[in-house]
Amino acid sequence: MQHRHHHAMLMLMLMLILIPMLIINTATANANETTSEIAISVILDMESSVGKVSKICIEMAIRDFYQTHKNCTTRIVTHFCDSKNDRVEAVSAGWSALFYLVLLSSSIF
């Protein structure tokens, strides 16, 4: 049980760090465009049933949102990473996502 708690806390911390940075960078870079994309990296243990169900739920939620809000000009693009039931792998995937964000933002400005 404690192992799952650590994974959930790690994922929450990464999302709290990455999402605001992605929103700010995308909003600034795409101010003149009609459609903008927000890249979100989601780190899950894809070998576990919780990870598989979480991935399906996230995909369904995004699809349902855009079916309801057809005029929304911001698109969420998810990039799923597998932690492989390993804390070090999860942190590595988080750092890779953060590094990708830095590269993306530096090429935009």
Residue pairs with C-beta under 8 A, 6 or more apart in sequence:
4 50
6 87
7 45
7 83
7 87
7 90
10 43
10 87
10 90
10 91
10 94
11 42
11 43
11 44
11 90
14 41
14 43
14 94
14 97
15 40
15 42
17 98
18 40
18 41
18 94
18 97
18 98
18 101
19 40
21 101
21 105
22 38
22 39
22 40
22 101
23 38
25 101
25 104
25 105
25 108
26 36
26 37
26 38
26 39
26 74
27 36
28 108
28 109
29 36
29 105
29 108
29 109
30 36
30 37
34 73
35 73
35 74
35 75
36 73
36 74
36 75
37 74
37 75
37 76
37 77
38 74
38 75
38 76
38 77
39 77
39 79
39 100
39 101
39 104
40 76
40 77
40 78
40 79
41 78
41 79
41 80
41 81
41 93
41 94
41 97
41 100
42 54
42 55
42 58
42 78
42 79
42 80
42 81
43 80
43 81
43 82
43 83
43 90
43 93
43 94
43 97
44 50
44 51
44 54
44 55
44 80
44 81
44 82
44 83
45 51
45 82
45 83
45 84
45 85
45 90
46 52
46 55
46 80
46 82
46 83
46 84
47 82
47 84
47 85
48 85
51 82
51 83
55 80
58 78
59 78
62 76
62 78
65 72
66 72
66 75
79 97
81 93
81 96
81 97
82 89
82 93
83 89
83 90
83 93
